[in-house]
Amino acid sequence: MIKINDLKILDNYKLLVVFENGEKKTFSLLPYLDKGLFQELKNKDYLKQVKNEGYFISWPNEQDLSSDTLYIEGR
């Protein structure tokens, strides 16, 4: 698993993720926004509450994504 060094919210429900190896990837949350708990991320104020937990990112109501998912699916 690769560690997340930094995280930034971009427009259109995208995240800029910087990994410990120096790679930067853009990850789109759009495919997740109509699924279960992730629907809450449509609220941009809630979306901004994301926390970098090192090997995953999380929100207060238990939504999370692993660094592997962000790395593999990121562009």
mmCIF file of the N, C-alpha and C atoms, coordinates in Angstrom:
data_MODEL
# 
_entry.id   MODEL 
# 
loop_
_atom_site.group_PDB 
_atom_site.id 
_atom_site.type_symbol 
_atom_site.label_atom_id 
_atom_site.label_alt_id 
_atom_site.label_comp_id 
_atom_site.label_asym_id 
_atom_site.label_entity_id 
_atom_site.label_seq_id 
_atom_site.pdbx_PDB_ins_code 
_atom_site.Cartn_x 
_atom_site.Cartn_y 
_atom_site.Cartn_z 
_atom_site.occupancy 
_atom_site.B_iso_or_equiv 
_atom_site.pdbx_formal_charge 
_atom_site.auth_seq_id 
_atom_site.auth_comp_id 
_atom_site.auth_asym_id 
_atom_site.auth_atom_id 
_atom_site.pdbx_PDB_model_num 
ATOM 1   N N  . MET A 1 1  ? 0.842   -1.180 0.000   1.00 0.00 ? 1  MET A N  1 
ATOM 2   C CA . MET A 1 1  ? 0.000   0.000  0.000   1.00 0.00 ? 1  MET A CA 1 
ATOM 3   C C  . MET A 1 1  ? 0.886   1.242  0.000   1.00 0.00 ? 1  MET A C  1 
ATOM 4   N N  . ILE A 1 2  ? 0.498   2.218  -0.765  1.00 0.00 ? 2  ILE A N  1 
ATOM 5   C CA . ILE A 1 2  ? 1.275   3.448  -0.878  1.00 0.00 ? 2  ILE A CA 1 
ATOM 6   C C  . ILE A 1 2  ? 0.617   4.548  -0.032  1.00 0.00 ? 2  ILE A C  1 
ATOM 7   N N  . LYS A 1 3  ? 1.423   5.295  0.677   1.00 0.00 ? 3  LYS A N  1 
ATOM 8   C CA . LYS A 1 3  ? 0.919   6.314  1.596   1.00 0.00 ? 3  LYS A CA 1 
ATOM 9   C C  . LYS A 1 3  ? 0.548   7.600  0.845   1.00 0.00 ? 3  LYS A C  1 
ATOM 10  N N  . ILE A 1 4  ? -0.497  8.253  1.347   1.00 0.00 ? 4  ILE A N  1 
ATOM 11  C CA . ILE A 1 4  ? -0.949  9.543  0.809   1.00 0.00 ? 4  ILE A CA 1 
ATOM 12  C C  . ILE A 1 4  ? -0.241  10.649 1.573   1.00 0.00 ? 4  ILE A C  1 
ATOM 13  N N  . ASN A 1 5  ? 0.491   11.496 0.865   1.00 0.00 ? 5  ASN A N  1 
ATOM 14  C CA . ASN A 1 5  ? 1.177   12.617 1.508   1.00 0.00 ? 5  ASN A CA 1 
ATOM 15  C C  . ASN A 1 5  ? 0.309   13.859 1.598   1.00 0.00 ? 5  ASN A C  1 
ATOM 16  N N  . ASP A 1 6  ? -0.491  14.108 0.559   1.00 0.00 ? 6  ASP A N  1 
ATOM 17  C CA . ASP A 1 6  ? -1.297  15.325 0.536   1.00 0.00 ? 6  ASP A CA 1 
ATOM 18  C C  . ASP A 1 6  ? -2.563  15.074 -0.273  1.00 0.00 ? 6  ASP A C  1 
ATOM 19  N N  . LEU A 1 7  ? -3.556  15.910 0.000   1.00 0.00 ? 7  LEU A N  1 
ATOM 20  C CA . LEU A 1 7  ? -4.865  15.755 -0.614  1.00 0.00 ? 7  LEU A CA 1 
ATOM 21  C C  . LEU A 1 7  ? -5.486  17.128 -0.772  1.00 0.00 ? 7  LEU A C  1 
ATOM 22  N N  . LYS A 1 8  ? -6.075  17.376 -1.946  1.00 0.00 ? 8  LYS A N  1 
ATOM 23  C CA . LYS A 1 8  ? -6.725  18.652 -2.207  1.00 0.00 ? 8  LYS A CA 1 
ATOM 24  C C  . LYS A 1 8  ? -8.019  18.406 -2.969  1.00 0.00 ? 8  LYS A C  1 
ATOM 25  N N  . ILE A 1 9  ? -9.075  19.117 -2.594  1.00 0.00 ? 9  ILE A N  1 
ATOM 26  C CA . ILE A 1 9  ? -10.346 19.009 -3.300  1.00 0.00 ? 9  ILE A CA 1 
ATOM 27  C C  . ILE A 1 9  ? -10.319 19.958 -4.497  1.00 0.00 ? 9  ILE A C  1 
ATOM 28  N N  . LEU A 1 10 ? -10.664 19.428 -5.661  1.00 0.00 ? 10 LEU A N  1 
ATOM 29  C CA . LEU A 1 10 ? -10.739 20.215 -6.890  1.00 0.00 ? 10 LEU A CA 1 
ATOM 30  C C  . LEU A 1 10 ? -12.206 20.406 -7.265  1.00 0.00 ? 10 LEU A C  1 
ATOM 31  N N  . ASP A 1 11 ? -12.450 21.132 -8.344  1.00 0.00 ? 11 ASP A N  1 
ATOM 32  C CA . ASP A 1 11 ? -13.816 21.308 -8.843  1.00 0.00 ? 11 ASP A CA 1 
ATOM 33  C C  . ASP A 1 11 ? -14.378 19.993 -9.372  1.00 0.00 ? 11 ASP A C  1 
ATOM 34  N N  . ASN A 1 12 ? -15.692 19.946 -9.510  1.00 0.00 ? 12 ASN A N  1 
ATOM 35  C CA . ASN A 1 12 ? -16.408 18.830 -10.123 1.00 0.00 ? 12 ASN A CA 1 
ATOM 36  C C  . ASN A 1 12 ? -16.174 17.495 -9.414  1.00 0.00 ? 12 ASN A C  1 
ATOM 37  N N  . TYR A 1 13 ? -16.107 17.533 -8.082  1.00 0.00 ? 13 TYR A N  1 
ATOM 38  C CA . TYR A 1 13 ? -15.972 16.326 -7.267  1.00 0.00 ? 13 TYR A CA 1 
ATOM 39  C C  . TYR A 1 13 ? -14.721 15.514 -7.591  1.00 0.00 ? 13 TYR A C  1 
ATOM 40  N N  . LYS A 1 14 ? -13.626 16.220 -7.792  1.00 0.00 ? 14 LYS A N  1 
ATOM 41  C CA . LYS A 1 14 ? -12.353 15.556 -8.038  1.00 0.00 ? 14 LYS A CA 1 
ATOM 42  C C  . LYS A 1 14 ? -11.397 15.865 -6.900  1.00 0.00 ? 14 LYS A C  1 
ATOM 43  N N  . LEU A 1 15 ? -10.483 14.941 -6.680  1.00 0.00 ? 15 LEU A N  1 
ATOM 44  C CA . LEU A 1 15 ? -9.456  15.101 -5.665  1.00 0.00 ? 15 LEU A CA 1 
ATOM 45  C C  . LEU A 1 15 ? -8.085  15.044 -6.331  1.00 0.00 ? 15 LEU A C  1 
ATOM 46  N N  . LEU A 1 16 ? -7.177  15.874 -5.858  1.00 0.00 ? 16 LEU A N  1 
ATOM 47  C CA . LEU A 1 16 ? -5.776  15.773 -6.272  1.00 0.00 ? 16 LEU A CA 1 
ATOM 48  C C  . LEU A 1 16 ? -5.061  15.075 -5.119  1.00 0.00 ? 16 LEU A C  1 
ATOM 49  N N  . VAL A 1 17 ? -4.485  13.928 -5.417  1.00 0.00 ? 17 VAL A N  1 
ATOM 50  C CA . VAL A 1 17 ? -3.832  13.126 -4.389  1.00 0.00 ? 17 VAL A CA 1 
ATOM 51  C C  . VAL A 1 17 ? -2.340  13.056 -4.698  1.00 0.00 ? 17 VAL A C  1 
ATOM 52  N N  . VAL A 1 18 ? -1.520  13.386 -3.694  1.00 0.00 ? 18 VAL A N  1 
ATOM 53  C CA . VAL A 1 18 ? -0.068  13.293 -3.828  1.00 0.00 ? 18 VAL A CA 1 
ATOM 54  C C  . VAL A 1 18 ? 0.394   12.124 -2.959  1.00 0.00 ? 18 VAL A C  1 
ATOM 55  N N  . PHE A 1 19 ? 1.085   11.179 -3.584  1.00 0.00 ? 19 PHE A N  1 
ATOM 56  C CA . PHE A 1 19 ? 1.517   9.972  -2.897  1.00 0.00 ? 19 PHE A CA 1 
ATOM 57  C C  . PHE A 1 19 ? 2.969   10.086 -2.445  1.00 0.00 ? 19 PHE A C  1 
ATOM 58  N N  . GLU A 1 20 ? 3.380   9.214  -1.541  1.00 0.00 ? 20 GLU A N  1 
ATOM 59  C CA . GLU A 1 20 ? 4.717   9.275  -0.962  1.00 0.00 ? 20 GLU A CA 1 
ATOM 60  C C  . GLU A 1 20 ? 5.834   9.099  -2.001  1.00 0.00 ? 20 GLU A C  1 
ATOM 61  N N  . ASN A 1 21 ? 5.522   8.496  -3.146  1.00 0.00 ? 21 ASN A N  1 
ATOM 62  C CA . ASN A 1 21 ? 6.532   8.334  -4.195  1.00 0.00 ? 21 ASN A CA 1 
ATOM 63  C C  . ASN A 1 21 ? 6.637   9.571  -5.097  1.00 0.00 ? 21 ASN A C  1 
ATOM 64  N N  . GLY A 1 22 ? 5.867   10.627 -4.761  1.00 0.00 ? 22 GLY A N  1 
ATOM 65  C CA . GLY A 1 22 ? 5.907   11.873 -5.519  1.00 0.00 ? 22 GLY A CA 1 
ATOM 66  C C  . GLY A 1 22 ? 4.885   11.962 -6.635  1.00 0.00 ? 22 GLY A C  1 
ATOM 67  N N  . GLU A 1 23 ? 4.236   10.849 -6.951  1.00 0.00 ? 23 GLU A N  1 
ATOM 68  C CA . GLU A 1 23 ? 3.222   10.875 -8.005  1.00 0.00 ? 23 GLU A CA 1 
ATOM 69  C C  . GLU A 1 23 ? 1.991   11.649 -7.553  1.00 0.00 ? 23 GLU A C  1 
ATOM 70  N N  . LYS A 1 24 ? 1.401   12.375 -8.508  1.00 0.00 ? 24 LYS A N  1 
ATOM 71  C CA . LYS A 1 24 ? 0.159   13.108 -8.275  1.00 0.00 ? 24 LYS A CA 1 
ATOM 72  C C  . LYS A 1 24 ? -0.896  12.520 -9.202  1.00 0.00 ? 24 LYS A C  1 
ATOM 73  N N  . LYS A 1 25 ? -2.058  12.245 -8.633  1.00 0.00 ? 25 LYS A N  1 
ATOM 74  C CA . LYS A 1 25 ? -3.149  11.698 -9.440  1.00 0.00 ? 25 LYS A CA 1 
ATOM 75  C C  . LYS A 1 25 ? -4.438  12.430 -9.120  1.00 0.00 ? 25 LYS A C  1 
ATOM 76  N N  . THR A 1 26 ? -5.275  12.552 -10.141 1.00 0.00 ? 26 THR A N  1 
ATOM 77  C CA . THR A 1 26 ? -6.602  13.133 -9.979  1.00 0.00 ? 26 THR A CA 1 
ATOM 78  C C  . THR A 1 26 ? -7.601  11.990 -9.898  1.00 0.00 ? 26 THR A C  1 
ATOM 79  N N  . PHE A 1 27 ? -8.430  12.024 -8.860  1.00 0.00 ? 27 PHE A N  1 
ATOM 80  C CA . PHE A 1 27 ? -9.408  10.970 -8.628  1.00 0.00 ? 27 PHE A CA 1 
ATOM 81  C C  . PHE A 1 27 ? -10.801 11.579 -8.661  1.00 0.00 ? 27 PHE A C  1 
ATOM 82  N N  . SER A 1 28 ? -11.672 11.022 -9.494  1.00 0.00 ? 28 SER A N  1 
ATOM 83  C CA . SER A 1 28 ? -13.047 11.512 -9.599  1.00 0.00 ? 28 SER A CA 1 
ATOM 84  C C  . SER A 1 28 ? -13.960 10.745 -8.650  1.00 0.00 ? 28 SER A C  1 
ATOM 85  N N  . LEU A 1 29 ? -14.696 11.491 -7.845  1.00 0.00 ? 29 LEU A N  1 
ATOM 86  C CA . LEU A 1 29 ? -15.691 10.895 -6.952  1.00 0.00 ? 29 LEU A CA 1 
ATOM 87  C C  . LEU A 1 29 ? -17.041 10.706 -7.637  1.00 0.00 ? 29 LEU A C  1 
ATOM 88  N N  . LEU A 1 30 ? -17.210 11.240 -8.845  1.00 0.00 ? 30 LEU A N  1 
ATOM 89  C CA . LEU A 1 30 ? -18.505 11.192 -9.530  1.00 0.00 ? 30 LEU A CA 1 
ATOM 90  C C  . LEU A 1 30 ? -19.120 9.795  -9.608  1.00 0.00 ? 30 LEU A C  1 
ATOM 91  N N  . PRO A 1 31 ? -18.363 8.739  -9.929  1.00 0.00 ? 31 PRO A N  1 
ATOM 92  C CA . PRO A 1 31 ? -18.983 7.407  -10.007 1.00 0.00 ? 31 PRO A CA 1 
ATOM 93  C C  . PRO A 1 31 ? -19.499 6.887  -8.660  1.00 0.00 ? 31 PRO A C  1 
ATOM 94  N N  . TYR A 1 32 ? -19.062 7.485  -7.575  1.00 0.00 ? 32 TYR A N  1 
ATOM 95  C CA . TYR A 1 32 ? -19.433 7.022  -6.236  1.00 0.00 ? 32 TYR A CA 1 
ATOM 96  C C  . TYR A 1 32 ? -20.640 7.759  -5.652  1.00 0.00 ? 32 TYR A C  1 
ATOM 97  N N  . LEU A 1 33 ? -20.966 8.918  -6.202  1.00 0.00 ? 33 LEU A N  1 
ATOM 98  C CA . LEU A 1 33 ? -21.940 9.812  -5.571  1.00 0.00 ? 33 LEU A CA 1 
ATOM 99  C C  . LEU A 1 33 ? -23.375 9.295  -5.528  1.00 0.00 ? 33 LEU A C  1 
ATOM 100 N N  . ASP A 1 34 ? -23.691 8.279  -6.290  1.00 0.00 ? 34 ASP A N  1 
ATOM 101 C CA . ASP A 1 34 ? -25.042 7.715  -6.260  1.00 0.00 ? 34 ASP A CA 1 
ATOM 102 C C  . ASP A 1 34 ? -25.088 6.374  -5.534  1.00 0.00 ? 34 ASP A C  1 
ATOM 103 N N  . LYS A 1 35 ? -24.039 6.064  -4.780  1.00 0.00 ? 35 LYS A N  1 
ATOM 104 C CA . LYS A 1 35 ? -23.947 4.764  -4.113  1.00 0.00 ? 35 LYS A CA 1 
ATOM 105 C C  . LYS A 1 35 ? -23.966 4.915  -2.594  1.00 0.00 ? 35 LYS A C  1 
ATOM 106 N N  . GLY A 1 36 ? -24.963 4.339  -1.960  1.00 0.00 ? 36 GLY A N  1 
ATOM 107 C CA . GLY A 1 36 ? -25.018 4.222  -0.507  1.00 0.00 ? 36 GLY A CA 1 
ATOM 108 C C  . GLY A 1 36 ? -24.573 5.443  0.273   1.00 0.00 ? 36 GLY A C  1 
ATOM 109 N N  . LEU A 1 37 ? -23.643 5.218  1.185   1.00 0.00 ? 37 LEU A N  1 
ATOM 110 C CA . LEU A 1 37 ? -23.154 6.281  2.063   1.00 0.00 ? 37 LEU A CA 1 
ATOM 111 C C  . LEU A 1 37 ? -22.468 7.419  1.315   1.00 0.00 ? 37 LEU A C  1 
ATOM 112 N N  . PHE A 1 38 ? -21.950 7.132  0.134   1.00 0.00 ? 38 PHE A N  1 
ATOM 113 C CA . PHE A 1 38 ? -21.218 8.147  -0.617  1.00 0.00 ? 38 PHE A CA 1 
ATOM 114 C C  . PHE A 1 38 ? -22.120 9.265  -1.141  1.00 0.00 ? 38 PHE A C  1 
ATOM 115 N N  . GLN A 1 39 ? -23.431 9.054  -1.152  1.00 0.00 ? 39 GLN A N  1 
ATOM 116 C CA . GLN A 1 39 ? -24.361 10.098 -1.606  1.00 0.00 ? 39 GLN A CA 1 
ATOM 117 C C  . GLN A 1 39 ? -24.203 11.371 -0.779  1.00 0.00 ? 39 GLN A C  1 
ATOM 118 N N  . GLU A 1 40 ? -23.806 11.216 0.456   1.00 0.00 ? 40 GLU A N  1 
ATOM 119 C CA . GLU A 1 40 ? -23.616 12.353 1.345   1.00 0.00 ? 40 GLU A CA 1 
ATOM 120 C C  . GLU A 1 40 ? -22.513 13.301 0.846   1.00 0.00 ? 40 GLU A C  1 
ATOM 121 N N  . LEU A 1 41 ? -21.603 12.777 0.026   1.00 0.00 ? 41 LEU A N  1 
ATOM 122 C CA . LEU A 1 41 ? -20.504 13.592 -0.488  1.00 0.00 ? 41 LEU A CA 1 
ATOM 123 C C  . LEU A 1 41 ? -20.966 14.622 -1.521  1.00 0.00 ? 41 LEU A C  1 
ATOM 124 N N  . LYS A 1 42 ? -22.199 14.522 -1.975  1.00 0.00 ? 42 LYS A N  1 
ATOM 125 C CA . LYS A 1 42 ? -22.750 15.527 -2.894  1.00 0.00 ? 42 LYS A CA 1 
ATOM 126 C C  . LYS A 1 42 ? -22.824 16.895 -2.224  1.00 0.00 ? 42 LYS A C  1 
ATOM 127 N N  . ASN A 1 43 ? -22.955 16.892 -0.910  1.00 0.00 ? 43 ASN A N  1 
ATOM 128 C CA . ASN A 1 43 ? -22.969 18.135 -0.136  1.00 0.00 ? 43 ASN A CA 1 
ATOM 129 C C  . ASN A 1 43 ? -21.521 18.631 -0.048  1.00 0.00 ? 43 ASN A C  1 
ATOM 130 N N  . LYS A 1 44 ? -21.231 19.733 -0.710  1.00 0.00 ? 44 LYS A N  1 
ATOM 131 C CA . LYS A 1 44 ? -19.846 20.207 -0.810  1.00 0.00 ? 44 LYS A CA 1 
ATOM 132 C C  . LYS A 1 44 ? -19.254 20.607 0.539   1.00 0.00 ? 44 LYS A C  1 
ATOM 133 N N  . ASP A 1 45 ? -20.088 21.082 1.461   1.00 0.00 ? 45 ASP A N  1 
ATOM 134 C CA . ASP A 1 45 ? -19.574 21.398 2.798   1.00 0.00 ? 45 ASP A CA 1 
ATOM 135 C C  . ASP A 1 45 ? -19.123 20.120 3.509   1.00 0.00 ? 45 ASP A C  1 
ATOM 136 N N  . TYR A 1 46 ? -19.880 19.060 3.326   1.00 0.00 ? 46 TYR A N  1 
ATOM 137 C CA . TYR A 1 46 ? -19.510 17.778 3.915   1.00 0.00 ? 46 TYR A CA 1 
ATOM 138 C C  . TYR A 1 46 ? -18.268 17.208 3.212   1.00 0.00 ? 46 TYR A C  1 
ATOM 139 N N  . LEU A 1 47 ? -18.232 17.318 1.907   1.00 0.00 ? 47 LEU A N  1 
ATOM 140 C CA . LEU A 1 47 ? -17.092 16.833 1.124   1.00 0.00 ? 47 LEU A CA 1 
ATOM 141 C C  . LEU A 1 47 ? -15.783 17.435 1.644   1.00 0.00 ? 47 LEU A C  1 
ATOM 142 N N  . LYS A 1 48 ? -15.817 18.703 2.029   1.00 0.00 ? 48 LYS A N  1 
ATOM 143 C CA . LYS A 1 48 ? -14.626 19.410 2.512   1.00 0.00 ? 48 LYS A CA 1 
ATOM 144 C C  . LYS A 1 48 ? -14.114 18.887 3.843   1.00 0.00 ? 48 LYS A C  1 
ATOM 145 N N  . GLN A 1 49 ? -14.875 18.037 4.511   1.00 0.00 ? 49 GLN A N  1 
ATOM 146 C CA . GLN A 1 49 ? -14.462 17.494 5.809   1.00 0.00 ? 49 GLN A CA 1 
ATOM 147 C C  . GLN A 1 49 ? -13.558 16.267 5.670   1.00 0.00 ? 49 GLN A C  1 
ATOM 148 N N  . VAL A 1 50 ? -13.116 15.989 4.459   1.00 0.00 ? 50 VAL A N  1 
ATOM 149 C CA . VAL A 1 50 ? -12.253 14.835 4.207   1.00 0.00 ? 50 VAL A CA 1 
ATOM 150 C C  . VAL A 1 50 ? -10.959 14.953 5.024   1.00 0.00 ? 50 VAL A C  1 
ATOM 151 N N  . LYS A 1 51 ? -10.493 13.796 5.507   1.00 0.00 ? 51 LYS A N  1 
ATOM 152 C CA . LYS A 1 51 ? -9.240  13.732 6.263   1.00 0.00 ? 51 LYS A CA 1 
ATOM 153 C C  . LYS A 1 51 ? -8.295  12.748 5.603   1.00 0.00 ? 51 LYS A C  1 
ATOM 154 N N  . ASN A 1 52 ? -7.050  13.135 5.538   1.00 0.00 ? 52 ASN A N  1 
ATOM 155 C CA . ASN A 1 52 ? -6.006  12.235 5.059   1.00 0.00 ? 52 ASN A CA 1 
ATOM 156 C C  . ASN A 1 52 ? -5.559  11.391 6.253   1.00 0.00 ? 52 ASN A C  1 
ATOM 157 N N  . GLU A 1 53 ? -5.781  10.099 6.178   1.00 0.00 ? 53 GLU A N  1 
ATOM 158 C CA . GLU A 1 53 ? -5.418  9.180  7.257   1.00 0.00 ? 53 GLU A CA 1 
ATOM 159 C C  . GLU A 1 53 ? -4.154  8.372  6.905   1.00 0.00 ? 53 GLU A C  1 
ATOM 160 N N  . GLY A 1 54 ? -3.438  8.815  5.880   1.00 0.00 ? 54 GLY A N  1 
ATOM 161 C CA . GLY A 1 54 ? -2.202  8.139  5.480   1.00 0.00 ? 54 GLY A CA 1 
ATOM 162 C C  . GLY A 1 54 ? -2.419  7.071  4.424   1.00 0.00 ? 54 GLY A C  1 
ATOM 163 N N  . TYR A 1 55 ? -3.064  5.983  4.807   1.00 0.00 ? 55 TYR A N  1 
ATOM 164 C CA . TYR A 1 55 ? -3.306  4.891  3.861   1.00 0.00 ? 55 TYR A CA 1 
ATOM 165 C C  . TYR A 1 55 ? -4.753  4.837  3.386   1.00 0.00 ? 55 TYR A C  1 
ATOM 166 N N  . PHE A 1 56 ? -5.532  5.819  3.805   1.00 0.00 ? 56 PHE A N  1 
ATOM 167 C CA . PHE A 1 56 ? -6.895  5.991  3.315   1.00 0.00 ? 56 PHE A CA 1 
ATOM 168 C C  . PHE A 1 56 ? -7.344  7.412  3.611   1.00 0.00 ? 56 PHE A C  1 
ATOM 169 N N  . ILE A 1 57 ? -8.436  7.819  2.957   1.00 0.00 ? 57 ILE A N  1 
ATOM 170 C CA . ILE A 1 57 ? -9.067  9.101  3.276   1.00 0.00 ? 57 ILE A CA 1 
ATOM 171 C C  . ILE A 1 57 ? -10.439 8.790  3.859   1.00 0.00 ? 57 ILE A C  1 
ATOM 172 N N  . SER A 1 58 ? -10.931 9.687  4.708   1.00 0.00 ? 58 SER A N  1 
ATOM 173 C CA . SER A 1 58 ? -12.214 9.408  5.347   1.00 0.00 ? 58 SER A CA 1 
ATOM 174 C C  . SER A 1 58 ? -13.011 10.684 5.586   1.00 0.00 ? 58 SER A C  1 
ATOM 175 N N  . TRP A 1 59 ? -14.299 10.476 5.818   1.00 0.00 ? 59 TRP A N  1 
ATOM 176 C CA . TRP A 1 59 ? -15.232 11.535 6.184   1.00 0.00 ? 59 TRP A CA 1 
ATOM 177 C C  . TRP A 1 59 ? -15.884 11.148 7.505   1.00 0.00 ? 59 TRP A C  1 
ATOM 178 N N  . PRO A 1 60 ? -16.502 12.102 8.214   1.00 0.00 ? 60 PRO A N  1 
ATOM 179 C CA . PRO A 1 60 ? -17.048 11.839 9.550   1.00 0.00 ? 60 PRO A CA 1 
ATOM 180 C C  . PRO A 1 60 ? -18.050 10.687 9.657   1.00 0.00 ? 60 PRO A C  1 
ATOM 181 N N  . ASN A 1 61 ? -18.832 10.419 8.635   1.00 0.00 ? 61 ASN A N  1 
ATOM 182 C CA . ASN A 1 61 ? -19.876 9.393  8.734   1.00 0.00 ? 61 ASN A CA 1 
ATOM 183 C C  . ASN A 1 61 ? -19.442 8.050  8.144   1.00 0.00 ? 61 ASN A C  1 
ATOM 184 N N  . GLU A 1 62 ? -18.152 7.759  8.280   1.00 0.00 ? 62 GLU A N  1 
ATOM 185 C CA . GLU A 1 62 ? -17.571 6.455  7.945   1.00 0.00 ? 62 GLU A CA 1 
ATOM 186 C C  . GLU A 1 62 ? -17.404 6.147  6.462   1.00 0.00 ? 62 GLU A C  1 
ATOM 187 N N  . GLN A 1 63 ? -17.496 7.130  5.600   1.00 0.00 ? 63 GLN A N  1 
ATOM 188 C CA . GLN A 1 63 ? -17.124 6.900  4.211   1.00 0.00 ? 63 GLN A CA 1 
ATOM 189 C C  . GLN A 1 63 ? -15.589 6.910  4.160   1.00 0.00 ? 63 GLN A C  1 
ATOM 190 N N  . ASP A 1 64 ? -15.024 6.010  3.394   1.00 0.00 ? 64 ASP A N  1 
ATOM 191 C CA . ASP A 1 64 ? -13.573 6.033  3.225   1.00 0.00 ? 64 ASP A CA 1 
ATOM 192 C C  . ASP A 1 64 ? -13.176 5.391  1.896   1.00 0.00 ? 64 ASP A C  1 
ATOM 193 N N  . LEU A 1 65 ? -11.989 5.750  1.469   1.00 0.00 ? 65 LEU A N  1 
ATOM 194 C CA . LEU A 1 65 ? -11.398 5.188  0.254   1.00 0.00 ? 65 LEU A CA 1 
ATOM 195 C C  . LEU A 1 65 ? -9.931  4.889  0.552   1.00 0.00 ? 65 LEU A C  1 
ATOM 196 N N  . SER A 1 66 ? -9.463  3.725  0.135   1.00 0.00 ? 66 SER A N  1 
ATOM 197 C CA . SER A 1 66 ? -8.079  3.348  0.404   1.00 0.00 ? 66 SER A CA 1 
ATOM 198 C C  . SER A 1 66 ? -7.124  4.057  -0.560  1.00 0.00 ? 66 SER A C  1 
ATOM 199 N N  . SER A 1 67 ? -5.878  4.137  -0.120  1.00 0.00 ? 67 SER A N  1 
ATOM 200 C CA . SER A 1 67 ? -4.863  4.732  -0.991  1.00 0.00 ? 67 SER A CA 1 
ATOM 201 C C  . SER A 1 67 ? -4.696  3.900  -2.264  1.00 0.00 ? 67 SER A C  1 
ATOM 202 N N  . ASP A 1 68 ? -4.871  2.576  -2.169  1.00 0.00 ? 68 ASP A N  1 
ATOM 203 C CA . ASP A 1 68 ? -4.780  1.720  -3.358  1.00 0.00 ? 68 ASP A CA 1 
ATOM 204 C C  . ASP A 1 68 ? -5.852  2.095  -4.382  1.00 0.00 ? 68 ASP A C  1 
ATOM 205 N N  . THR A 1 69 ? -7.084  2.302  -3.921  1.00 0.00 ? 69 THR A N  1 
ATOM 206 C CA . THR A 1 69 ? -8.170  2.701  -4.825  1.00 0.00 ? 69 THR A CA 1 
ATOM 207 C C  . THR A 1 69 ? -7.843  4.038  -5.484  1.00 0.00 ? 69 THR A C  1 
ATOM 208 N N  . LEU A 1 70 ? -7.392  4.989  -4.689  1.00 0.00 ? 70 LEU A N  1 
ATOM 209 C CA . LEU A 1 70 ? -7.055  6.314  -5.226  1.00 0.00 ? 70 LEU A CA 1 
ATOM 210 C C  . LEU A 1 70 ? -5.914  6.231  -6.234  1.00 0.00 ? 70 LEU A C  1 
ATOM 211 N N  . TYR A 1 71 ? -4.938  5.391  -5.954  1.00 0.00 ? 71 TYR A N  1 
ATOM 212 C CA . TYR A 1 71 ? -3.786  5.260  -6.829  1.00 0.00 ? 71 TYR A CA 1 
ATOM 213 C C  . TYR A 1 71 ? -4.145  4.535  -8.127  1.00 0.00 ? 71 TYR A C  1 
ATOM 214 N N  . ILE A 1 72 ? -4.835  3.402  -8.006  1.00 0.00 ? 72 ILE A N  1 
ATOM 215 C CA . ILE A 1 72 ? -5.151  2.587  -9.186  1.00 0.00 ? 72 ILE A CA 1 
ATOM 216 C C  . ILE A 1 72 ? -6.158  3.289  -10.101 1.00 0.00 ? 72 ILE A C  1 
ATOM 217 N N  . GLU A 1 73 ? -7.193  3.896  -9.514  1.00 0.00 ? 73 GLU A N  1 
ATOM 218 C CA . GLU A 1 73 ? -8.245  4.531  -10.316 1.00 0.00 ? 73 GLU A CA 1 
ATOM 219 C C  . GLU A 1 73 ? -7.949  5.984  -10.669 1.00 0.00 ? 73 GLU A C  1 
ATOM 220 N N  . GLY A 1 74 ? -6.923  6.554  -10.040 1.00 0.00 ? 74 GLY A N  1 
ATOM 221 C CA . GLY A 1 74 ? -6.561  7.945  -10.337 1.00 0.00 ? 74 GLY A CA 1 
ATOM 222 C C  . GLY A 1 74 ? -5.900  8.080  -11.686 1.00 0.00 ? 74 GLY A C  1 
ATOM 223 N N  . ARG A 1 75 ? -5.978  9.270  -12.245 1.00 0.00 ? 75 ARG A N  1 
ATOM 224 C CA . ARG A 1 75 ? -5.382  9.552  -13.558 1.00 0.00 ? 75 ARG A CA 1 
ATOM 225 C C  . ARG A 1 75 ? -4.308  10.605 -13.414 1.00 0.00 ? 75 ARG A C  1 
# 
